[in-house]
Amino acid sequence: MVAMTGGCQCGRVRYTADVTDDDAYLCHCRMCQRATGGVSIAFKSVPAAALRWESEPDWYQSSPIARRPFCARCGTPLGFAFLADAENVDITVGSFDDPSRLRPTHHYAAESMHEAWIDTRDLPRTRSDENVAVNERWIEACGRIPD
């Protein structure tokens, strides 16, 4: 078991999750697409008892059967949980401080997949440190380029 920490973009909401493996998954359901504004969302499912909120997230009921934790200050989506009998909480992979160990093992809600967004390995790539104009904005605004 490994304790993995994470939280929202502004740092107001923080958590620790005890994980037993590196398995994660991509959800393509229309509710997740709408909740995140993305074509899919990467989740790590953890037992509810293995998740400790160091600072409590805000929650909203996203459907008749589920609710989602998020930060009301910065808007970061943090996960998904069923309303009743929530044995597990799905935490957004991107909200972990270091998600690099996690690996996708399956797709969920494949009927809503946007296939063109699945395999993007042949698209041109630009590193953020190569975008001089954006880096200059960061330096001017706060004196450094973010992580």
Phi, psi and omega in degrees: 000138180233133176275121178246133181257160178188185179170190183276174183296320183276348177092358181292320180257127180228152179211164170230131179238129175272113183250146182252349178208178183259011184286133175222177179210163177253126176258130181247010184297153183296329178293318177293322177300315180289322182293331183251343185077011181249173179279344175197172176223138178268128181236148167245117179276129179229147175300139181305324180290344181264005181246124179240119176276114177286328170223125190297135176282169168275157181228146168224148179276111186270350178196175178295346184241355187214162174223162185227132174278146179201173174255120180289340181283312185251347176088005182296125172285132185246348180167200184206140175209142174290151179291316183252141176053045181281084178288330181235156171236132176268121181258137179295128183302320182294344180274351175290145179299320177223089182277005189298336181283337184283142183229137177290134179247342179195166174255142174242149181061048184301338180295341181253012181295143171256092189306325182298340182263359183280306182252099182247015186298337181267000178286148175301150182236141175230129176281147180297328179288353177270351181267089186301317183298317179291319179299321178296321177298317179297313181299316180294322184284319186218009174082001180202163176267133183291166178294000000 
